[in-house]
Amino acid sequence: MCSRKCFRMPTLIICGVVLTIVLVCITGITLTNSINISNIVKLREKVASDSAAANGGHQAAQTRAALVEQQYSTLQTHHLSKSDLNYISAATHPKNLQRLLAAQPTAPQPTQQPNKIVIEIGLRGSSVGHTDDNLNVMPLPHMLQAAQALIEEGNVDSISLPAAAALKATTTTTRATTTTTTTTTTTAAPPISIADHNPAVIEFDRREHVKQTSKTTPLLLIGGIGFVIVLVAITGVTLINNINLSNIIRLNEKVASDSVSANDNQIKELNYVNNHPKNLQQSPQQSQQLNDTLNAESGEARSLEQIRQEMSSLHSDVNVAEPKLSAVISQSHAPKAQTLDEAPALPFGFVSHTNGSASASASNLIDYSKRAQIVKMMEHAWHNYKLYAWGKNELRPLSQRPHSGSIFGSYDLGATIVDGLDTLYIMGLEKEYKEGRDWIERKFSLDNISAELSVFETNIRFVGGMLTLYAFTGDPLYKEKAQHIADKLLPAFQTPTGIPYALVNTKTGVAKNYGWASGGSSILSEFGTLHLEFAYLSDITGNPLYRERVQTIRQVLKEMEKPKGLYPNFLNPKTGKWGQLHMSLGALGDSYYEYLLKAWLQSGQTDEEAREMYDEAMLAIIDKMVRTSPNGLTYVSDLKFDRLEHKMDHLACFSGGLFALGAATRQSEHTDKYMEVGKGITNTCHESYIRAPTQLGPEAFRFSDAAEARALRSQEKYYILRPETFESYFVLWRLTHDQKYRDWGWDAVQALEKYCRTPHGYCGLRNVYQQDPQKDDVQQSFFLAETLKYLYLLFSDDSVLPLDEWVFNTEAHPLPIKGANIYYRQAPAAQPASNVS
Ligand code: DMJ
């Protein structure tokens, strides 16, 4: 409870002022809010009603104040003797005052209220220091003592004792005293009859006095409490309003920012399209239209000419061969013979996710809603990896912990980060991309670990991932990391033939092959899948060593005698002899063939040797291994010695796209056959999917009288989120624009969502033929690197990573095509070879 000091006049004045300020502030805030949301009618009404409530409270307070004034005024009209004053000073003063008031005659009401009450006290007896002998007053010290007591009790604030003569004169004439305050003008006190009292003048604060009245004190307390309640209510309402307002404002800001970012994405898209070398060759009219749109969107006044100038300042004068693209990849899209030493970063996200229409040519082939679904899947995979396995290699979604049994073991190599980062970039998931980039910068190193790494897997996922990121961004971090990783792999190449071993210890450099591989052989699909990365690494670092290493492999293979024109899967790196004569376009062989075609594409179609080797190999495969089932399904068998095994690995499903790409990029007598086989294989892989209740394909499927495109053995029935079938859908879509490839892809997306999605990421399935298949609890890094990337691209338009500018490594990391892509970022001059070898 408040002591009486709380109710002293100055305290109350201060409180009043503070409350007034608070009220003014609240009213001000409310008004400001009202203005801010003047268009939000409901809210305005609420603010208005709050304001009305505040006014009501204020009026009540004013009424109470008027009552107090009246009560005070009544008190003032009564002359109080010393003893009366003593009553007033007593603890029971309200009662006494009431009694006094009742006993005293009522005087006329003053017209104006003084701010200080003036009480004249009769001074009886002689007075020390008083010159007027007529005064029979209390000795002054006594009077002062009494007055002091009043002050101490808190009843008066100050006492003034005018000179006796003056007092007397005042008393006998007008009997009025005056007092002034800083806030009001001097006012005359009403006439006072004090009979035999010689006055001393005691002034005290009126409000203090009011407090001493029996009726006003409780009223004031009640009023005060009411006022506080009203204030609290007003403050509460105002706060709620403010919260509502800030929410609304935030919402508005978000809407605005979304709209800005949508616009921004459109601008990025337009910038990308506009700055694209292809478009720089458009007709002036087309270009101007595009440029006008861009300027209208961005508010920038960059003319096409300026863009041309900016671009040409980036171009060097190096002439390279015109890409020999077939009619399937439109010749009109072929860039001019230009390349760049330096290029800006590729626009982040490439194109917007929104259903905009930034450019008719760029967006008319985008399936926005389906593509947005793939982005959500990527977010789900990434966020859960981040939550439960950040920095580790892969995620176990069911266990919600890292997958330490992955091919990279339990070392903190962040395989999912490195493998998935370019997909984030392509999808425009900027925040997630930056998290990954930051991790790579701070954490990724092979320096202080003693891991036995697969040369092939490390190359395609880590080196490949870093190289793509370097091409996209020009960020030297990625070039350094790519070189760092490749250097760790180089000891594996120390073999008599130059054919690398499969495994290398990152600390000791000791390399070896798998114990299970035929006769200590290296694996064709592994040592044959280094070319793209190592060749590109040499070009961006200026160090020829990496290219030399893979060129050596190429020469060994080229010169080897090939049984029936085919490449066996095993080759001994010491003897240079083939191991078992097993051939496959699936496991152990697959990406070697892929890299023959792609090395040629990557070189700007100048590496003729690679294309020739590709054609020879693929024609042999068509002849010796590709077959058609009784029901017309085209498939690629494995060949073991002279025996065909009518089985196709899921891994071999990439070859549908590969055959088609071979057809699309060179017109020859084989083109139609390539395309036919490519489409046929892709169709068969689709069949393997739709013949499973889960609509997802098995690891391997067979062709026999009993079944076609179905797994027959239990160990072949799993699906581990593999991408190869979607890769072929994507390539075939790009080359044919046949809607069925998108439809097939979308069916698979729904199957992935239904069977593979878990609350904490995506898992593979143990048996695709079961209605309710068990999940394998592994989210493979290639699910982010490849599966989701190919699906995203399937629903994008052709300007996102166009196939005449980018070539995908076997882990779906796009690498720029030399001479056709401004992001190739070739090093300006060759540097001396590294000592690492
Ligand atoms: C990926 O790591 C690569 O595509 C590789 O070439 C083979 N298989 C896996 C995905 O299935």
Boltz pocket constraint, residues with backbone or C-beta under 6 A from the ligand:
constraints:
  - pocket:
      binder: B
      contacts: [[A, 591], [A, 651], [A, 722], [A, 723], [A, 724], [A, 782], [A, 786], [A, 810], [A, 811], [A, 812]]
      max_distance: 6.0
